[in-house]
């Protein structure tokens, strides 16, 4: 099975906590991770014709396609173990509404959750799943 890649804002506390949440529930290790600010993240953004300066969205690269914002989050939830795939039912909500809520949280994430001065450094056990 080909790995899926989650691109995330590496200095955002909410984003880092979300990645750790996914790591803990990704029992089959189907996801790899890269900070949007990293060399690999920037390269993937360019490959998928996405702006390299847009750090406001989670992006999931899956089967050669880039999913953004709420769609990316729902696709990630669908790939997790347990009951998390049930969240995919929210795909029926029109994207303008889903992404409106997503964008509101994204605009306020630093104010509400703070940010780091540098990207997260993975533990030695997880290092192979983080692209740099």
Helices and strands as residue ranges (DSSP letters): E 4-8, H 13-25, E 31-35, H 39-47, E 59-62, E 65-68, H 69-78, G 84-92, H 95-113, G 127-129
